[in-house]
């Protein structure tokens, strides 16, 4: 690791991303980086998550530069869920959460997370695509999950690491990618910036 420094900036408020990075032994400093997350016309899910990860990294780096903070890598990420070409963001309300869960019930969908790391003018991106297979959900199961409050801050209206884990028959891909930060791809990126993980 460069100069034995394990500190990075994190342009994300996600507690799950923070937890994963801390488990890898990194020390984090949160950088606030708000961007417009509107889907562009005709944009597919991979292009969308890669664009948002890039824009979050760029916005975060502007904060680092404008505040005169020490130069160290900055990590940003974006996660979305897609099925049949439709992008599922965070549910607007209970009815929207129900719509999403009904769409996934008894079918597969894809959870996509793009990770961007920037330091200076160097910016690299990796993307993880995971197939997630839901069991057939009953109306009662959907209602209990909505009542738990868990769906509302998560892309696709569910969290694999929470109560919705009981809905998932199997995945093909990255468990941590579905959580919001694929460890394998993240380690590949950080290696390009001099980090040896774990």
C-alpha positions as CSV (number, residue, x, y, z in Angstrom):
1,X,0.0,0.0,0.0
2,X,1.3,3.5,-0.8
3,X,3.1,4.9,2.2
4,X,1.2,2.4,4.5
5,X,-1.8,4.7,4.2
6,X,-5.1,2.9,4.3
7,X,-7.3,6.0,4.2
8,X,-9.8,6.8,1.4
9,X,-12.6,9.2,0.9
10,X,-16.1,7.7,0.5
11,X,-18.6,9.7,-1.5
12,X,-21.6,7.7,-0.2
13,X,-23.8,7.9,2.8
14,X,-24.6,4.1,2.6
15,X,-23.9,2.4,5.9
16,X,-23.6,-0.9,4.1
17,X,-20.7,0.4,1.9
18,X,-19.0,1.9,4.9
19,X,-19.3,-1.4,6.8
20,X,-17.8,-3.4,3.9
21,X,-14.9,-1.0,3.4
22,X,-14.1,-1.0,7.1
23,X,-14.2,-4.8,7.1
24,X,-11.5,-4.6,4.5
25,X,-9.3,-2.6,6.9
26,X,-9.8,0.9,5.3
27,X,-10.3,4.1,7.2
28,X,-12.9,6.3,5.7
29,X,-13.7,10.0,5.5
30,X,-17.1,10.8,4.2
31,X,-17.4,13.3,1.4
32,X,-20.8,14.7,0.5
33,X,-21.5,14.5,-3.2
34,X,-25.0,15.0,-4.4
35,X,-25.9,14.6,-8.1
36,X,-29.0,14.3,-10.2
37,X,-29.9,10.6,-10.4
38,X,-32.5,10.9,-13.2
39,X,-32.3,8.2,-15.8
40,X,-31.5,9.5,-19.3
41,X,-33.8,8.6,-22.1
42,X,-32.8,5.2,-23.6
43,X,-30.1,4.6,-21.0
44,X,-29.7,1.0,-19.9
45,X,-29.0,0.0,-16.4
46,X,-25.2,-0.6,-16.7
47,X,-24.7,2.7,-18.5
48,X,-26.8,4.4,-15.8
49,X,-24.9,3.0,-12.8
50,X,-21.5,3.6,-14.4
51,X,-22.5,7.2,-15.2
52,X,-23.8,7.9,-11.7
53,X,-20.7,6.3,-10.1
54,X,-18.5,8.5,-12.3
55,X,-20.5,11.6,-11.6
56,X,-20.5,10.9,-7.8
57,X,-16.7,10.4,-7.9
58,X,-16.2,13.6,-9.9
59,X,-18.5,15.6,-7.6
60,X,-16.7,14.2,-4.6
61,X,-13.3,15.0,-6.0
62,X,-14.4,18.6,-6.6
63,X,-15.1,18.8,-2.8
64,X,-11.7,17.4,-2.0
65,X,-10.0,19.9,-4.3
66,X,-12.0,22.9,-3.4
67,X,-11.5,22.3,0.4
68,X,-7.8,21.7,0.0
69,X,-8.0,18.2,1.5
70,X,-5.1,15.8,1.4
71,X,-5.0,13.9,-1.9
72,X,-6.0,10.3,-1.5
73,X,-8.3,7.9,-3.4
74,X,-12.0,8.7,-3.4
75,X,-14.5,5.9,-3.9
76,X,-18.1,6.3,-5.1
77,X,-20.7,3.7,-6.1
78,X,-24.2,3.3,-7.5
79,X,-26.5,0.4,-7.3
80,X,-29.7,-0.3,-9.3
81,X,-32.0,-3.2,-10.0
82,X,-33.3,-4.0,-13.5
83,X,-35.7,-6.5,-15.0
84,X,-36.9,-6.7,-18.6
85,X,-35.1,-3.4,-19.4
86,X,-36.8,-1.5,-16.6
87,X,-34.7,0.3,-14.0
88,X,-36.0,0.0,-10.4
89,X,-34.7,2.7,-8.1
90,X,-35.7,3.3,-4.5
91,X,-39.5,3.1,-4.0
92,X,-41.4,6.3,-3.7
93,X,-44.0,4.9,-1.3
94,X,-45.6,1.6,-0.1
95,X,-47.5,1.1,-3.4
96,X,-44.3,1.5,-5.4
97,X,-42.5,-1.0,-3.1
98,X,-45.4,-3.4,-3.6
99,X,-45.2,-3.0,-7.4
100,X,-41.4,-3.8,-7.4
101,X,-41.7,-6.9,-5.1
102,X,-44.6,-8.2,-7.2
103,X,-42.5,-7.8,-10.3
104,X,-39.7,-9.8,-8.8
105,X,-41.9,-12.5,-7.2
106,X,-41.2,-15.9,-8.7
107,X,-38.7,-14.4,-11.3
108,X,-35.1,-13.3,-11.7
109,X,-33.8,-9.8,-12.0
110,X,-30.4,-8.2,-12.0
111,X,-28.7,-6.1,-9.3
112,X,-26.0,-3.9,-10.8
113,X,-23.4,-2.0,-8.9
114,X,-20.8,0.2,-10.4
115,X,-17.8,1.4,-8.4
116,X,-15.6,4.3,-9.3
117,X,-12.3,5.3,-7.7
118,X,-10.7,8.6,-8.4
119,X,-7.4,10.2,-7.4
120,X,-6.3,13.4,-9.3
121,X,-7.1,12.9,-13.0
122,X,-7.1,9.1,-12.7
123,X,-10.6,7.6,-12.6
124,X,-11.4,3.9,-13.0
125,X,-14.7,2.0,-12.9
126,X,-15.7,-1.6,-12.4
127,X,-19.2,-3.0,-12.6
128,X,-20.8,-6.1,-11.0
129,X,-24.0,-7.7,-12.5
130,X,-25.7,-10.3,-10.3
131,X,-28.8,-12.4,-11.2
132,X,-31.1,-12.6,-8.2
133,X,-33.9,-15.2,-8.1
134,X,-36.9,-14.6,-5.9
135,X,-39.3,-17.2,-4.7
136,X,-43.0,-16.7,-5.3
137,X,-44.2,-14.1,-2.7
138,X,-47.6,-14.1,-1.0
139,X,-49.5,-10.9,-0.5
140,X,-49.0,-11.4,3.3
141,X,-45.2,-11.7,2.9
142,X,-45.0,-8.5,0.8
143,X,-47.2,-6.6,3.3
144,X,-45.1,-7.7,6.3
145,X,-41.9,-6.6,4.5
146,X,-43.4,-3.2,3.6
147,X,-44.6,-2.8,7.2
148,X,-41.1,-3.4,8.4
149,X,-40.0,-0.1,6.7
150,X,-37.0,-1.8,5.2
151,X,-37.7,-1.4,1.4
152,X,-37.7,2.4,1.3
153,X,-34.0,3.4,1.1
154,X,-33.0,0.5,-1.2
155,X,-32.8,0.2,-4.9
156,X,-35.4,-2.3,-6.0
157,X,-37.2,-2.0,-2.7
158,X,-35.3,-4.7,-0.8
159,X,-32.0,-5.5,1.0
160,X,-30.4,-8.9,0.6
161,X,-28.7,-8.6,3.9
162,X,-31.9,-7.9,5.8
163,X,-35.3,-9.4,6.1
164,X,-35.7,-9.9,2.3
165,X,-33.0,-12.5,2.4
166,X,-35.7,-15.1,3.0
167,X,-37.2,-14.2,-0.4
168,X,-34.1,-15.1,-2.3
169,X,-33.7,-18.6,-3.6
170,X,-30.3,-18.1,-5.1
171,X,-28.0,-15.6,-6.8
172,X,-25.5,-15.9,-9.6
173,X,-22.8,-13.3,-9.0
174,X,-21.7,-11.1,-6.1
175,X,-23.6,-11.1,-2.8
176,X,-21.8,-7.9,-1.7
177,X,-22.6,-6.4,-5.1
178,X,-26.3,-6.8,-4.4
179,X,-25.6,-5.2,-1.0
180,X,-24.2,-2.2,-2.8
181,X,-20.4,-2.7,-3.0
182,X,-18.9,-5.7,-4.8
183,X,-15.8,-6.6,-2.8
184,X,-13.9,-8.3,-5.7
185,X,-14.3,-5.4,-8.1
186,X,-13.6,-2.9,-5.4
187,X,-10.3,-4.6,-4.5
188,X,-9.3,-4.7,-8.2
189,X,-9.9,-0.9,-8.4
190,X,-8.0,-0.1,-5.2
191,X,-5.1,-2.2,-6.3
192,X,-4.7,0.1,-9.2
193,X,-4.3,2.9,-6.7
194,X,-1.6,1.0,-4.7
195,X,-3.7,-0.8,-2.1
196,X,-3.0,-4.4,-1.2
197,X,-6.2,-6.0,0.2
198,X,-6.8,-7.7,2.6
